[in-house]
């Protein structure tokens, strides 16, 4: 370049130097805007964090591959990722209890954001297994409840809770990485607008089946049900790792008949044999609902596809067959 600069007019030499800088190595070009090391606990949270970090960096997902956060054990690679992290996003000990001690041991400058405590997040009380009495979900709303064992932790399935999670992620990342705060804010605003559109889309999809009764195997979906006015009438097991007894099975079989429940929904991680026993002779069908996005590619698109998949599965099982 110095030789060219001596043999060409000054303005042309300057232009060539500028072009050369534009084609600098990717590592050099991205160094100034590289994002911080960020960890997210579960796939839906990871997806929302990835939306906010778009163009800055990629968060690390801990609980991947459809594994359950209720029973997950931290791996050495997870511990290393947490040790390097500048920000960690999780729901809270009511869901990811395996993170409670590791997070308490992190350095004081690591920003740990408990999303179950985020401002504006709508918490619902945990329901008991078995048949549920008809009651308005809104009567049981809890905000910032202190007893982890009494709240339902599956709060991300309400898109309005997802919006408050996005607000918390924008604030957390902006405080951790002020150099990229404007980008986090812009990404957050786009995500909030998309979530409003997603809610309207899901509501329209579910409208034909909103009043159709059904049961679930594990009570993981009441936020989705409450937001979209669905009619779940009971759960086989309130805990992901608890099996129901004979008395509860008898009660649920009667509930299916009494309520005219059209479907029993299992989850990918549960053996459907018990569901088959429950619906035998009742006329109900078996469907599958997934609260974590098992089988979906982790990343910014997972959250939207997770909610669309829930809506499709519900309509597919609950809507009467045509003809």
C-alpha positions, 0 to 999 in steps of 0.5 A: 500500500505505501508504494501505491500511495507514492505513485497515485494521486492522494485522493485515490490512495486514500480510497484504496486504504479505506477499501482495504480496511473494509475487508479486514479480517472478521475477527478484527472487525467484530472485536469491537462489538463482541457480546458478553458470555451469557448463559440461559437455563432452558430453551424457551428462555434461551430463545428470548435471550437470543432474540435480544442478543441478535447481531451481538452474540449467542447465549449458551443453553444449559438444558438442551435436547428435551431434558427436564430442568426438574431432574437435570444435573450440571455437567463440567462444561456447564460449570465452565460456562457459568464460571465464564459468564457475565450474565445468567438468565433462569426462571428460579429455584422452583424450576431449575433447582440444580442451579441454586447452589452454583449460581450462589457461588459465582463472582459478585460481578456476574449478573444473575437474573431470576426471571420468575421475579422480573417486574410484571411477570404474572405468577399462578399458583401450582394446581393439585393433580387430579380433577380441577374444579372450575375456577377463574384463573385470575382469582389465583394470580400471584406476583412475586410470591415467596414460596417456591413450592406453591407457584407454577414455574412454567410462566414462559408459556404466557406470551405476555410473561415472555414480553416481561422476560424480554424487558428483563433481558434487555435491562440485564444485558444493557447493564452488563454490556453498555457498549451494545445497549442500543442494539439490545433495546432495538432488538427488544422492541422488535421482539415485543412487537412480534410477541403481540402479533404472535399472541393474536395469531395463537388466539385466532388459531385456538378460538374453535377449540377454546371450550373443548374439555381435555386432560393433561398428563403433567400440569405444565400448561396453565399459563397457556390455558389461562391466556387463551381461554382453554378448558383443561379439566385435570392432570394425571401428575402434578410433578414431572417425576411423580406417578399417580396412584390407583385412586387418582387414576379411577378419579380421572377416568370418571372425570373424562366421562363426566366432563366429556374430555375429548383428549388426554395430552402427554408430553415427549418425555413421558411414557404414554402407556398410562394415558392409554389406560386412562382413556380406554373405553372413554372415547377420548384421544391421545395428543402430545404437548411440549412445554420446552421445545423438544425437537426444535432447533435452539435459537431465536426462532424456537419460542415462536415455533413452540407456541405455534406447535402447542396451538397446532397440537391442541387443535389437531386433537380437540377439533372434531374430524370433518365429515 
